[in-house]
Amino acid sequence: MKIMLDTNVLISSLIFGGTPKQLIERLLLMGHDIYISDYIENEFLDKIHLKWPQKEDDLRKVYQKMNFIHCPSTEEKLGEVSKYNQTAYAGDFSDQLYKDCVT
C-alpha cells in the first residue's frame, strides 16, 4: 500500500510518540511504501528547528533513517502543469499533484 504522510503525523510520531509513532513503525515493518513530499519534509525540518531546537539534531538523525519515498513538491510540479488537465480534477489541484505521486 502507498501512504502519504503530512507534517502533523510526522511531528507527532517523532516528538510525542504514541499512536502516530506506532502507526508509522507498523507500516514500515509491514513493508508499505510511505511517501513524503519535499514540501512536507521542509516544513517538518523548519518546525523542529523553531519549536524544538534542543532536539533538532537527534530528530534529524531519526528522520534520515526512515525509509520514506520522496515526491516532488507542488511548486516543482506546478511548473509542469501543462501535462495535466486541471479542469478534470475536483477540489484543489495541488492535492491532485500529491495523489498523482502515490498512484
Residue pairs with C-beta under 8 A, 6 or more apart in sequence:
1 32
1 33
2 32
2 33
2 35
2 102
2 103
3 27
3 32
3 33
3 34
3 35
3 102
4 34
4 35
4 36
4 37
4 71
4 98
4 101
4 102
5 24
5 34
5 35
5 36
5 40
5 68
6 40
7 40
7 43
7 44
7 47
9 20
9 23
9 24
10 36
10 40
10 44
10 63
11 44
11 47
11 48
12 18
12 20
12 21
13 20
13 21
13 23
13 24
14 21
14 48
14 59
14 62
14 63
15 48
15 52
15 55
15 59
24 34
24 66
27 34
28 34
28 66
28 67
33 69
33 102
34 66
34 67
34 68
34 69
35 68
35 69
35 70
35 71
35 101
35 102
36 68
36 69
36 70
36 71
37 70
37 71
37 72
37 73
37 74
37 98
37 101
38 70
38 71
38 72
38 73
38 76
39 73
39 74
39 75
41 70
42 73
44 63
45 60
48 55
48 56
48 59
48 60
49 56
52 59
71 98
71 101
71 102
72 101
74 94
74 97
74 98
77 97
77 100
78 94
78 97
84 93
84 96
84 97
84 100
86 93
89 96
